[in-house]
Amino acid sequence: MSRTIDELVREALSHLEAVHRHLARGSVEDETVADAVSLRIAAMIETLHRGAPDLTDGLFGDEWAVIWGMRNRIAHSYAWVDIETVRATVEEDLPGVEAKLRALSGMSADAEADPEV
């Protein structure tokens, strides 16, 4: 049975929440944190990919090729994933990705952090 777009978006958000938990433990300058963050980013991208082009193209348009390329670098360890690339992804790219996913799911970051909201 295939999963719905909503289920995939929620799963992707759960990976991003794990990224936040990893970052709460330390900076991506720490190799262990960078590895954990990288793997969760790859898992999030894989999850979105299962939604087919309707999901990925609709949310990210031409940026999807770059996002998928990041997943490939992580998954296949092309000459290691540069910590600076991970840092830039976390700081510059993930906030926009998370905002798009939360908008699609109708869930704000505050509501997820505090179910009473």
Jmol script that loads the backbone (N, CA, C; Angstrom):
load data "model"
ATOM      1  N   MET A   1       0.834  -1.174   0.000  1.00  0.00           N
ATOM      2  CA  MET A   1       0.000   0.000   0.000  1.00  0.00           C
ATOM      3  C   MET A   1       0.881   1.241   0.000  1.00  0.00           C
ATOM      4  N   SER A   2       0.618   2.151  -0.919  1.00  0.00           N
ATOM      5  CA  SER A   2       1.420   3.365  -0.972  1.00  0.00           C
ATOM      6  C   SER A   2       0.956   4.348   0.091  1.00  0.00           C
ATOM      7  N   ARG A   3       1.858   5.189   0.470  1.00  0.00           N
ATOM      8  CA  ARG A   3       1.564   6.161   1.523  1.00  0.00           C
ATOM      9  C   ARG A   3       1.059   7.456   0.910  1.00  0.00           C
ATOM     10  N   THR A   4       0.249   8.154   1.679  1.00  0.00           N
ATOM     11  CA  THR A   4      -0.304   9.418   1.194  1.00  0.00           C
ATOM     12  C   THR A   4       0.758  10.506   1.266  1.00  0.00           C
ATOM     13  N   ILE A   5       0.513  11.589   0.545  1.00  0.00           N
ATOM     14  CA  ILE A   5       1.413  12.736   0.588  1.00  0.00           C
ATOM     15  C   ILE A   5       1.519  13.248   2.025  1.00  0.00           C
ATOM     16  N   ASP A   6       0.394  13.323   2.726  1.00  0.00           N
ATOM     17  CA  ASP A   6       0.407  13.808   4.101  1.00  0.00           C
ATOM     18  C   ASP A   6       1.290  12.925   4.986  1.00  0.00           C
ATOM     19  N   GLU A   7       1.205  11.618   4.823  1.00  0.00           N
ATOM     20  CA  GLU A   7       2.041  10.707   5.612  1.00  0.00           C
ATOM     21  C   GLU A   7       3.523  10.914   5.305  1.00  0.00           C
ATOM     22  N   LEU A   8       3.845  11.097   4.028  1.00  0.00           N
ATOM     23  CA  LEU A   8       5.236  11.320   3.644  1.00  0.00           C
ATOM     24  C   LEU A   8       5.754  12.642   4.185  1.00  0.00           C
ATOM     25  N   VAL A   9       4.937  13.674   4.135  1.00  0.00           N
ATOM     26  CA  VAL A   9       5.344  14.982   4.647  1.00  0.00           C
ATOM     27  C   VAL A   9       5.578  14.893   6.152  1.00  0.00           C
ATOM     28  N   ARG A  10       4.695  14.220   6.864  1.00  0.00           N
ATOM     29  CA  ARG A  10       4.873  14.067   8.315  1.00  0.00           C
ATOM     30  C   ARG A  10       6.141  13.271   8.634  1.00  0.00           C
ATOM     31  N   GLU A  11       6.421  12.245   7.849  1.00  0.00           N
ATOM     32  CA  GLU A  11       7.654  11.483   8.059  1.00  0.00           C
ATOM     33  C   GLU A  11       8.877  12.364   7.805  1.00  0.00           C
ATOM     34  N   ALA A  12       8.829  13.141   6.732  1.00  0.00           N
ATOM     35  CA  ALA A  12       9.943  14.052   6.428  1.00  0.00           C
ATOM     36  C   ALA A  12      10.139  15.044   7.571  1.00  0.00           C
ATOM     37  N   LEU A  13       9.043  15.561   8.110  1.00  0.00           N
ATOM     38  CA  LEU A  13       9.140  16.477   9.246  1.00  0.00           C
ATOM     39  C   LEU A  13       9.721  15.786  10.471  1.00  0.00           C
ATOM     40  N   SER A  14       9.419  14.515  10.658  1.00  0.00           N
ATOM     41  CA  SER A  14       9.987  13.798  11.808  1.00  0.00           C
ATOM     42  C   SER A  14      11.504  13.693  11.674  1.00  0.00           C
ATOM     43  N   HIS A  15      11.998  13.550  10.446  1.00  0.00           N
ATOM     44  CA  HIS A  15      13.449  13.535  10.233  1.00  0.00           C
ATOM     45  C   HIS A  15      14.042  14.903  10.554  1.00  0.00           C
ATOM     46  N   LEU A  16      13.352  15.967  10.158  1.00  0.00           N
ATOM     47  CA  LEU A  16      13.843  17.312  10.469  1.00  0.00           C
ATOM     48  C   LEU A  16      13.829  17.582  11.970  1.00  0.00           C
ATOM     49  N   GLU A  17      12.845  17.051  12.662  1.00  0.00           N
ATOM     50  CA  GLU A  17      12.809  17.203  14.119  1.00  0.00           C
ATOM     51  C   GLU A  17      13.997  16.479  14.756  1.00  0.00           C
ATOM     52  N   ALA A  18      14.374  15.337  14.188  1.00  0.00           N
ATOM     53  CA  ALA A  18      15.570  14.636  14.678  1.00  0.00           C
ATOM     54  C   ALA A  18      16.816  15.471  14.420  1.00  0.00           C
ATOM     55  N   VAL A  19      16.870  16.156  13.279  1.00  0.00           N
ATOM     56  CA  VAL A  19      17.995  17.065  13.001  1.00  0.00           C
ATOM     57  C   VAL A  19      18.094  18.100  14.114  1.00  0.00           C
ATOM     58  N   HIS A  20      16.965  18.696  14.492  1.00  0.00           N
ATOM     59  CA  HIS A  20      16.967  19.700  15.565  1.00  0.00           C
ATOM     60  C   HIS A  20      17.468  19.096  16.880  1.00  0.00           C
ATOM     61  N   ARG A  21      17.063  17.874  17.187  1.00  0.00           N
ATOM     62  CA  ARG A  21      17.528  17.216  18.409  1.00  0.00           C
ATOM     63  C   ARG A  21      19.039  16.983  18.371  1.00  0.00           C
ATOM     64  N   HIS A  22      19.543  16.559  17.221  1.00  0.00           N
ATOM     65  CA  HIS A  22      20.991  16.345  17.089  1.00  0.00           C
ATOM     66  C   HIS A  22      21.740  17.659  17.278  1.00  0.00           C
ATOM     67  N   LEU A  23      21.215  18.722  16.671  1.00  0.00           N
ATOM     68  CA  LEU A  23      21.886  20.010  16.778  1.00  0.00           C
ATOM     69  C   LEU A  23      21.818  20.578  18.194  1.00  0.00           C
ATOM     70  N   ALA A  24      20.814  20.187  18.947  1.00  0.00           N
ATOM     71  CA  ALA A  24      20.729  20.621  20.345  1.00  0.00           C
ATOM     72  C   ALA A  24      21.850  19.997  21.174  1.00  0.00           C
ATOM     73  N   ARG A  25      22.392  18.892  20.703  1.00  0.00           N
ATOM     74  CA  ARG A  25      23.485  18.210  21.412  1.00  0.00           C
ATOM     75  C   ARG A  25      24.849  18.795  21.066  1.00  0.00           C
ATOM     76  N   GLY A  26      24.931  19.470  19.919  1.00  0.00           N
ATOM     77  CA  GLY A  26      26.218  20.038  19.524  1.00  0.00           C
ATOM     78  C   GLY A  26      26.163  20.619  18.126  1.00  0.00           C
ATOM     79  N   SER A  27      27.239  21.199  17.737  1.00  0.00           N
ATOM     80  CA  SER A  27      27.370  21.865  16.442  1.00  0.00           C
ATOM     81  C   SER A  27      27.720  20.854  15.351  1.00  0.00           C
ATOM     82  N   VAL A  28      27.445  21.214  14.111  1.00  0.00           N
ATOM     83  CA  VAL A  28      27.851  20.344  13.003  1.00  0.00           C
ATOM     84  C   VAL A  28      29.364  20.315  12.838  1.00  0.00           C
ATOM     85  N   GLU A  29      30.050  21.158  13.585  1.00  0.00           N
ATOM     86  CA  GLU A  29      31.513  21.085  13.580  1.00  0.00           C
ATOM     87  C   GLU A  29      31.976  19.782  14.239  1.00  0.00           C
ATOM     88  N   ASP A  30      31.133  19.205  15.084  1.00  0.00           N
ATOM     89  CA  ASP A  30      31.404  17.909  15.700  1.00  0.00           C
ATOM     90  C   ASP A  30      31.066  16.844  14.649  1.00  0.00           C
ATOM     91  N   GLU A  31      32.032  16.027  14.310  1.00  0.00           N
ATOM     92  CA  GLU A  31      31.859  15.044  13.243  1.00  0.00           C
ATOM     93  C   GLU A  31      30.690  14.088  13.502  1.00  0.00           C
ATOM     94  N   THR A  32      30.490  13.698  14.745  1.00  0.00           N
ATOM     95  CA  THR A  32      29.395  12.788  15.074  1.00  0.00           C
ATOM     96  C   THR A  32      28.044  13.457  14.833  1.00  0.00           C
ATOM     97  N   VAL A  33      27.925  14.702  15.246  1.00  0.00           N
ATOM     98  CA  VAL A  33      26.683  15.448  15.016  1.00  0.00           C
ATOM     99  C   VAL A  33      26.478  15.642  13.515  1.00  0.00           C
ATOM    100  N   ALA A  34      27.535  16.006  12.812  1.00  0.00           N
ATOM    101  CA  ALA A  34      27.437  16.205  11.360  1.00  0.00           C
ATOM    102  C   ALA A  34      26.984  14.924  10.660  1.00  0.00           C
ATOM    103  N   ASP A  35      27.519  13.776  11.085  1.00  0.00           N
ATOM    104  CA  ASP A  35      27.106  12.499  10.493  1.00  0.00           C
ATOM    105  C   ASP A  35      25.632  12.221  10.762  1.00  0.00           C
ATOM    106  N   ALA A  36      25.199  12.425  12.008  1.00  0.00           N
ATOM    107  CA  ALA A  36      23.798  12.173  12.361  1.00  0.00           C
ATOM    108  C   ALA A  36      22.874  13.100  11.597  1.00  0.00           C
ATOM    109  N   VAL A  37      23.235  14.367  11.513  1.00  0.00           N
ATOM    110  CA  VAL A  37      22.428  15.341  10.780  1.00  0.00           C
ATOM    111  C   VAL A  37      22.376  14.973   9.303  1.00  0.00           C
ATOM    112  N   SER A  38      23.515  14.622   8.741  1.00  0.00           N
ATOM    113  CA  SER A  38      23.573  14.256   7.320  1.00  0.00           C
ATOM    114  C   SER A  38      22.671  13.069   7.004  1.00  0.00           C
ATOM    115  N   LEU A  39      22.718  12.060   7.852  1.00  0.00           N
ATOM    116  CA  LEU A  39      21.893  10.878   7.602  1.00  0.00           C
ATOM    117  C   LEU A  39      20.402  11.204   7.692  1.00  0.00           C
ATOM    118  N   ARG A  40      20.021  12.057   8.624  1.00  0.00           N
ATOM    119  CA  ARG A  40      18.606  12.445   8.725  1.00  0.00           C
ATOM    120  C   ARG A  40      18.185  13.318   7.555  1.00  0.00           C
ATOM    121  N   ILE A  41      19.083  14.163   7.062  1.00  0.00           N
ATOM    122  CA  ILE A  41      18.759  14.955   5.869  1.00  0.00           C
ATOM    123  C   ILE A  41      18.540  14.019   4.688  1.00  0.00           C
ATOM    124  N   ALA A  42      19.427  13.038   4.526  1.00  0.00           N
ATOM    125  CA  ALA A  42      19.276  12.071   3.432  1.00  0.00           C
ATOM    126  C   ALA A  42      17.968  11.304   3.562  1.00  0.00           C
ATOM    127  N   ALA A  43      17.619  10.900   4.785  1.00  0.00           N
ATOM    128  CA  ALA A  43      16.373  10.158   5.014  1.00  0.00           C
ATOM    129  C   ALA A  43      15.163  11.024   4.681  1.00  0.00           C
ATOM    130  N   MET A  44      15.222  12.304   5.033  1.00  0.00           N
ATOM    131  CA  MET A  44      14.131  13.218   4.717  1.00  0.00           C
ATOM    132  C   MET A  44      13.957  13.353   3.200  1.00  0.00           C
ATOM    133  N   ILE A  45      15.062  13.488   2.502  1.00  0.00           N
ATOM    134  CA  ILE A  45      15.009  13.618   1.044  1.00  0.00           C
ATOM    135  C   ILE A  45      14.463  12.337   0.417  1.00  0.00           C
ATOM    136  N   GLU A  46      14.923  11.179   0.888  1.00  0.00           N
ATOM    137  CA  GLU A  46      14.414   9.893   0.397  1.00  0.00           C
ATOM    138  C   GLU A  46      12.904   9.794   0.592  1.00  0.00           C
ATOM    139  N   THR A  47      12.441  10.201   1.760  1.00  0.00           N
ATOM    140  CA  THR A  47      11.007  10.158   2.058  1.00  0.00           C
ATOM    141  C   THR A  47      10.229  11.005   1.063  1.00  0.00           C
ATOM    142  N   LEU A  48      10.701  12.210   0.805  1.00  0.00           N
ATOM    143  CA  LEU A  48      10.005  13.079  -0.145  1.00  0.00           C
ATOM    144  C   LEU A  48      10.036  12.500  -1.554  1.00  0.00           C
ATOM    145  N   HIS A  49      11.132  11.853  -1.897  1.00  0.00           N
ATOM    146  CA  HIS A  49      11.270  11.244  -3.223  1.00  0.00           C
ATOM    147  C   HIS A  49      10.204  10.177  -3.468  1.00  0.00           C
ATOM    148  N   ARG A  50       9.788   9.483  -2.399  1.00  0.00           N
ATOM    149  CA  ARG A  50       8.754   8.451  -2.543  1.00  0.00           C
ATOM    150  C   ARG A  50       7.396   9.053  -2.901  1.00  0.00           C
ATOM    151  N   GLY A  51       7.262  10.365  -2.758  1.00  0.00           N
ATOM    152  CA  GLY A  51       6.016  11.037  -3.114  1.00  0.00           C
ATOM    153  C   GLY A  51       5.904  11.328  -4.599  1.00  0.00           C
ATOM    154  N   ALA A  52       6.928  10.966  -5.345  1.00  0.00           N
ATOM    155  CA  ALA A  52       6.945  11.136  -6.793  1.00  0.00           C
ATOM    156  C   ALA A  52       7.032  12.613  -7.176  1.00  0.00           C
ATOM    157  N   PRO A  53       7.158  12.872  -8.463  1.00  0.00           N
ATOM    158  CA  PRO A  53       7.352  14.247  -8.922  1.00  0.00           C
ATOM    159  C   PRO A  53       6.242  15.218  -8.515  1.00  0.00           C
ATOM    160  N   ASP A  54       5.036  14.720  -8.331  1.00  0.00           N
ATOM    161  CA  ASP A  54       3.965  15.627  -7.913  1.00  0.00           C
ATOM    162  C   ASP A  54       4.333  16.349  -6.631  1.00  0.00           C
ATOM    163  N   LEU A  55       4.930  15.640  -5.700  1.00  0.00           N
ATOM    164  CA  LEU A  55       5.313  16.229  -4.427  1.00  0.00           C
ATOM    165  C   LEU A  55       6.583  17.055  -4.561  1.00  0.00           C
ATOM    166  N   THR A  56       7.639  16.453  -5.075  1.00  0.00           N
ATOM    167  CA  THR A  56       8.928  17.135  -5.099  1.00  0.00           C
ATOM    168  C   THR A  56       8.952  18.318  -6.057  1.00  0.00           C
ATOM    169  N   ASP A  57       8.423  18.154  -7.246  1.00  0.00           N
ATOM    170  CA  ASP A  57       8.406  19.266  -8.198  1.00  0.00           C
ATOM    171  C   ASP A  57       7.472  20.372  -7.730  1.00  0.00           C
ATOM    172  N   GLY A  58       6.349  19.964  -7.144  1.00  0.00           N
ATOM    173  CA  GLY A  58       5.397  20.954  -6.647  1.00  0.00           C
ATOM    174  C   GLY A  58       5.962  21.804  -5.528  1.00  0.00           C
ATOM    175  N   LEU A  59       6.742  21.196  -4.651  1.00  0.00           N
ATOM    176  CA  LEU A  59       7.318  21.939  -3.526  1.00  0.00           C
ATOM    177  C   LEU A  59       8.594  22.685  -3.889  1.00  0.00           C
ATOM    178  N   PHE A  60       9.442  22.062  -4.693  1.00  0.00           N
ATOM    179  CA  PHE A  60      10.789  22.585  -4.875  1.00  0.00           C
ATOM    180  C   PHE A  60      11.154  22.968  -6.303  1.00  0.00           C
ATOM    181  N   GLY A  61      10.331  22.605  -7.267  1.00  0.00           N
ATOM    182  CA  GLY A  61      10.621  22.970  -8.653  1.00  0.00           C
ATOM    183  C   GLY A  61      12.003  22.515  -9.090  1.00  0.00           C
ATOM    184  N   ASP A  62      12.718  23.422  -9.736  1.00  0.00           N
ATOM    185  CA  ASP A  62      14.048  23.109 -10.254  1.00  0.00           C
ATOM    186  C   ASP A  62      15.071  22.835  -9.153  1.00  0.00           C
ATOM    187  N   GLU A  63      14.796  23.270  -7.927  1.00  0.00           N
ATOM    188  CA  GLU A  63      15.718  23.029  -6.821  1.00  0.00           C
ATOM    189  C   GLU A  63      15.804  21.550  -6.456  1.00  0.00           C
ATOM    190  N   TRP A  64      14.805  20.754  -6.871  1.00  0.00           N
ATOM    191  CA  TRP A  64      14.798  19.343  -6.474  1.00  0.00           C
ATOM    192  C   TRP A  64      16.041  18.610  -6.952  1.00  0.00           C
ATOM    193  N   ALA A  65      16.543  18.926  -8.133  1.00  0.00           N
ATOM    194  CA  ALA A  65      17.744  18.249  -8.642  1.00  0.00           C
ATOM    195  C   ALA A  65      18.937  18.486  -7.710  1.00  0.00           C
ATOM    196  N   VAL A  66      19.053  19.690  -7.186  1.00  0.00           N
ATOM    197  CA  VAL A  66      20.141  20.006  -6.255  1.00  0.00           C
ATOM    198  C   VAL A  66      19.929  19.271  -4.927  1.00  0.00           C
ATOM    199  N   ILE A  67      18.680  19.236  -4.469  1.00  0.00           N
ATOM    200  CA  ILE A  67      18.358  18.537  -3.219  1.00  0.00           C
ATOM    201  C   ILE A  67      18.674  17.053  -3.363  1.00  0.00           C
ATOM    202  N   TRP A  68      18.258  16.458  -4.470  1.00  0.00           N
ATOM    203  CA  TRP A  68      18.528  15.037  -4.697  1.00  0.00           C
ATOM    204  C   TRP A  68      20.038  14.792  -4.812  1.00  0.00           C
ATOM    205  N   GLY A  69      20.761  15.733  -5.395  1.00  0.00           N
ATOM    206  CA  GLY A  69      22.218  15.624  -5.477  1.00  0.00           C
ATOM    207  C   GLY A  69      22.857  15.584  -4.093  1.00  0.00           C
ATOM    208  N   MET A  70      22.311  16.366  -3.169  1.00  0.00           N
ATOM    209  CA  MET A  70      22.814  16.341  -1.789  1.00  0.00           C
ATOM    210  C   MET A  70      22.579  14.967  -1.174  1.00  0.00           C
ATOM    211  N   ARG A  71      21.411  14.411  -1.410  1.00  0.00           N
ATOM    212  CA  ARG A  71      21.112  13.067  -0.913  1.00  0.00           C
ATOM    213  C   ARG A  71      22.116  12.063  -1.465  1.00  0.00           C
ATOM    214  N   ASN A  72      22.426  12.160  -2.755  1.00  0.00           N
ATOM    215  CA  ASN A  72      23.379  11.236  -3.369  1.00  0.00           C
ATOM    216  C   ASN A  72      24.766  11.363  -2.751  1.00  0.00           C
ATOM    217  N   ARG A  73      25.185  12.595  -2.474  1.00  0.00           N
ATOM    218  CA  ARG A  73      26.500  12.799  -1.865  1.00  0.00           C
ATOM    219  C   ARG A  73      26.552  12.138  -0.493  1.00  0.00           C
ATOM    220  N   ILE A  74      25.473  12.278   0.270  1.00  0.00           N
ATOM    221  CA  ILE A  74      25.435  11.680   1.603  1.00  0.00           C
ATOM    222  C   ILE A  74      25.352  10.156   1.500  1.00  0.00           C
ATOM    223  N   ALA A  75      24.413   9.678   0.702  1.00  0.00           N
ATOM    224  CA  ALA A  75      24.144   8.238   0.631  1.00  0.00           C
ATOM    225  C   ALA A  75      25.311   7.448   0.055  1.00  0.00           C
ATOM    226  N   HIS A  76      26.015   8.041  -0.880  1.00  0.00           N
ATOM    227  CA  HIS A  76      27.087   7.320  -1.551  1.00  0.00           C
ATOM    228  C   HIS A  76      28.473   7.762  -1.094  1.00  0.00           C
ATOM    229  N   SER A  77      28.515   8.670  -0.120  1.00  0.00           N
ATOM    230  CA  SER A  77      29.779   9.151   0.467  1.00  0.00           C
ATOM    231  C   SER A  77      30.783   9.577  -0.585  1.00  0.00           C
ATOM    232  N   TYR A  78      30.318  10.346  -1.547  1.00  0.00           N
ATOM    233  CA  TYR A  78      31.224  10.850  -2.563  1.00  0.00           C
ATOM    234  C   TYR A  78      32.285  11.719  -1.896  1.00  0.00           C
ATOM    235  N   ALA A  79      33.462  11.161  -1.706  1.00  0.00           N
ATOM    236  CA  ALA A  79      34.599  11.880  -1.136  1.00  0.00           C
ATOM    237  C   ALA A  79      34.233  12.601   0.159  1.00  0.00           C
ATOM    238  N   TRP A  80      33.504  11.921   0.999  1.00  0.00           N
ATOM    239  CA  TRP A  80      33.032  12.481   2.264  1.00  0.00           C
ATOM    240  C   TRP A  80      32.109  13.667   2.003  1.00  0.00           C
ATOM    241  N   VAL A  81      31.242  13.902   2.922  1.00  0.00           N
ATOM    242  CA  VAL A  81      30.380  15.069   2.851  1.00  0.00           C
ATOM    243  C   VAL A  81      31.071  16.154   3.652  1.00  0.00           C
ATOM    244  N   ASP A  82      31.373  17.233   3.007  1.00  0.00           N
ATOM    245  CA  ASP A  82      32.081  18.342   3.620  1.00  0.00           C
ATOM    246  C   ASP A  82      31.249  18.948   4.751  1.00  0.00           C
ATOM    247  N   ILE A  83      31.853  19.099   5.920  1.00  0.00           N
ATOM    248  CA  ILE A  83      31.137  19.645   7.078  1.00  0.00           C
ATOM    249  C   ILE A  83      30.626  21.046   6.779  1.00  0.00           C
ATOM    250  N   GLU A  84      31.356  21.811   6.018  1.00  0.00           N
ATOM    251  CA  GLU A  84      30.911  23.164   5.664  1.00  0.00           C
ATOM    252  C   GLU A  84      29.643  23.108   4.806  1.00  0.00           C
ATOM    253  N   THR A  85      29.548  22.102   3.945  1.00  0.00           N
ATOM    254  CA  THR A  85      28.337  21.914   3.145  1.00  0.00           C
ATOM    255  C   THR A  85      27.159  21.550   4.033  1.00  0.00           C
ATOM    256  N   VAL A  86      27.396  20.687   5.012  1.00  0.00           N
ATOM    257  CA  VAL A  86      26.336  20.313   5.953  1.00  0.00           C
ATOM    258  C   VAL A  86      25.895  21.544   6.740  1.00  0.00           C
ATOM    259  N   ARG A  87      26.858  22.323   7.241  1.00  0.00           N
ATOM    260  CA  ARG A  87      26.536  23.527   7.998  1.00  0.00           C
ATOM    261  C   ARG A  87      25.708  24.492   7.161  1.00  0.00           C
ATOM    262  N   ALA A  88      26.136  24.725   5.927  1.00  0.00           N
ATOM    263  CA  ALA A  88      25.412  25.645   5.046  1.00  0.00           C
ATOM    264  C   ALA A  88      24.003  25.122   4.757  1.00  0.00           C
ATOM    265  N   THR A  89      23.880  23.829   4.563  1.00  0.00           N
ATOM    266  CA  THR A  89      22.564  23.234   4.316  1.00  0.00           C
ATOM    267  C   THR A  89      21.648  23.454   5.515  1.00  0.00           C
ATOM    268  N   VAL A  90      22.168  23.200   6.703  1.00  0.00           N
ATOM    269  CA  VAL A  90      21.372  23.363   7.928  1.00  0.00           C
ATOM    270  C   VAL A  90      20.961  24.818   8.106  1.00  0.00           C
ATOM    271  N   GLU A  91      21.889  25.727   7.939  1.00  0.00           N
ATOM    272  CA  GLU A  91      21.616  27.133   8.214  1.00  0.00           C
ATOM    273  C   GLU A  91      20.840  27.836   7.101  1.00  0.00           C
ATOM    274  N   GLU A  92      21.141  27.501   5.850  1.00  0.00           N
ATOM    275  CA  GLU A  92      20.586  28.256   4.726  1.00  0.00           C
ATOM    276  C   GLU A  92      19.418  27.565   4.025  1.00  0.00           C
ATOM    277  N   ASP A  93      19.424  26.248   3.988  1.00  0.00           N
ATOM    278  CA  ASP A  93      18.433  25.537   3.183  1.00  0.00           C
ATOM    279  C   ASP A  93      17.307  24.893   3.989  1.00  0.00           C
ATOM    280  N   LEU A  94      17.651  24.277   5.094  1.00  0.00           N
ATOM    281  CA  LEU A  94      16.631  23.544   5.850  1.00  0.00           C
ATOM    282  C   LEU A  94      15.487  24.406   6.373  1.00  0.00           C
ATOM    283  N   PRO A  95      15.730  25.652   6.805  1.00  0.00           N
ATOM    284  CA  PRO A  95      14.581  26.446   7.261  1.00  0.00           C
ATOM    285  C   PRO A  95      13.507  26.614   6.179  1.00  0.00           C
ATOM    286  N   GLY A  96      13.912  26.830   4.946  1.00  0.00           N
ATOM    287  CA  GLY A  96      12.950  26.961   3.855  1.00  0.00           C
ATOM    288  C   GLY A  96      12.255  25.652   3.529  1.00  0.00           C
ATOM    289  N   VAL A  97      13.014  24.563   3.542  1.00  0.00           N
ATOM    290  CA  VAL A  97      12.425  23.245   3.299  1.00  0.00           C
ATOM    291  C   VAL A  97      11.400  22.934   4.385  1.00  0.00           C
ATOM    292  N   GLU A  98      11.793  23.170   5.630  1.00  0.00           N
ATOM    293  CA  GLU A  98      10.882  22.885   6.745  1.00  0.00           C
ATOM    294  C   GLU A  98       9.627  23.749   6.665  1.00  0.00           C
ATOM    295  N   ALA A  99       9.781  25.012   6.312  1.00  0.00           N
ATOM    296  CA  ALA A  99       8.616  25.904   6.196  1.00  0.00           C
ATOM    297  C   ALA A  99       7.651  25.401   5.122  1.00  0.00           C
ATOM    298  N   LYS A 100       8.184  24.964   3.993  1.00  0.00           N
ATOM    299  CA  LYS A 100       7.329  24.436   2.918  1.00  0.00           C
ATOM    300  C   LYS A 100       6.594  23.178   3.373  1.00  0.00           C
ATOM    301  N   LEU A 101       7.306  22.287   4.055  1.00  0.00           N
ATOM    302  CA  LEU A 101       6.683  21.048   4.527  1.00  0.00           C
ATOM    303  C   LEU A 101       5.621  21.331   5.581  1.00  0.00           C
ATOM    304  N   ARG A 102       5.915  22.243   6.497  1.00  0.00           N
ATOM    305  CA  ARG A 102       4.936  22.574   7.534  1.00  0.00           C
ATOM    306  C   ARG A 102       3.709  23.247   6.935  1.00  0.00           C
ATOM    307  N   ALA A 103       3.915  24.099   5.948  1.00  0.00           N
ATOM    308  CA  ALA A 103       2.778  24.743   5.283  1.00  0.00           C
ATOM    309  C   ALA A 103       1.911  23.699   4.588  1.00  0.00           C
ATOM    310  N   LEU A 104       2.550  22.738   3.947  1.00  0.00           N
ATOM    311  CA  LEU A 104       1.811  21.680   3.263  1.00  0.00           C
ATOM    312  C   LEU A 104       1.039  20.817   4.251  1.00  0.00           C
ATOM    313  N   SER A 105       1.633  20.582   5.414  1.00  0.00           N
ATOM    314  CA  SER A 105       0.969  19.733   6.397  1.00  0.00           C
ATOM    315  C   SER A 105       0.006  20.523   7.275  1.00  0.00           C
ATOM    316  N   GLY A 106       0.044  21.863   7.181  1.00  0.00           N
ATOM    317  CA  GLY A 106      -0.823  22.686   8.016  1.00  0.00           C
ATOM    318  C   GLY A 106      -0.374  22.724   9.460  1.00  0.00           C
ATOM    319  N   MET A 107       0.912  22.478   9.694  1.00  0.00           N
ATOM    320  CA  MET A 107       1.445  22.385  11.048  1.00  0.00           C
ATOM    321  C   MET A 107       2.566  23.408  11.215  1.00  0.00           C
ATOM    322  N   SER A 108       2.481  24.260  12.220  1.00  0.00           N
ATOM    323  CA  SER A 108       3.540  25.208  12.493  1.00  0.00           C
ATOM    324  C   SER A 108       4.596  24.530  13.363  1.00  0.00           C
ATOM    325  N   ALA A 109       5.788  25.085  13.361  1.00  0.00           N
ATOM    326  CA  ALA A 109       6.867  24.548  14.197  1.00  0.00           C
ATOM    327  C   ALA A 109       6.483  24.652  15.670  1.00  0.00           C
ATOM    328  N   ASP A 110       5.797  25.738  16.069  1.00  0.00           N
ATOM    329  CA  ASP A 110       5.375  25.904  17.458  1.00  0.00           C
ATOM    330  C   ASP A 110       4.344  24.855  17.849  1.00  0.00           C
ATOM    331  N   ALA A 111       3.418  24.565  16.947  1.00  0.00           N
ATOM    332  CA  ALA A 111       2.373  23.579  17.250  1.00  0.00           C
ATOM    333  C   ALA A 111       2.972  22.201  17.407  1.00  0.00           C
ATOM    334  N   GLU A 112       3.994  21.891  16.630  1.00  0.00           N
ATOM    335  CA  GLU A 112       4.633  20.583  16.740  1.00  0.00           C
ATOM    336  C   GLU A 112       5.405  20.472  18.043  1.00  0.00           C
ATOM    337  N   ALA A 113       6.068  21.559  18.428  1.00  0.00           N
ATOM    338  CA  ALA A 113       6.856  21.536  19.658  1.00  0.00           C
ATOM    339  C   ALA A 113       5.957  21.495  20.886  1.00  0.00           C
ATOM    340  N   ASP A 114       4.784  22.124  20.798  1.00  0.00           N
ATOM    341  CA  ASP A 114       3.862  22.183  21.933  1.00  0.00           C
ATOM    342  C   ASP A 114       2.466  21.815  21.448  1.00  0.00           C
ATOM    343  N   PRO A 115       2.043  20.579  21.627  1.00  0.00           N
ATOM    344  CA  PRO A 115       0.742  20.124  21.121  1.00  0.00           C
ATOM    345  C   PRO A 115      -0.438  20.916  21.673  1.00  0.00           C
ATOM    346  N   GLU A 116      -0.250  21.674  22.754  1.00  0.00           N
ATOM    347  CA  GLU A 116      -1.329  22.471  23.315  1.00  0.00           C
ATOM    348  C   GLU A 116      -1.638  23.684  22.463  1.00  0.00           C
ATOM    349  N   VAL A 117      -0.707  24.084  21.596  1.00  0.00           N
ATOM    350  CA  VAL A 117      -0.893  25.282  20.757  1.00  0.00           C
ATOM    351  C   VAL A 117      -1.880  24.999  19.660  1.00  0.00           C
TER     352      VAL A 117
END
end "model"
wireframe off; spacefill off
backbone 0.3
color backbone group
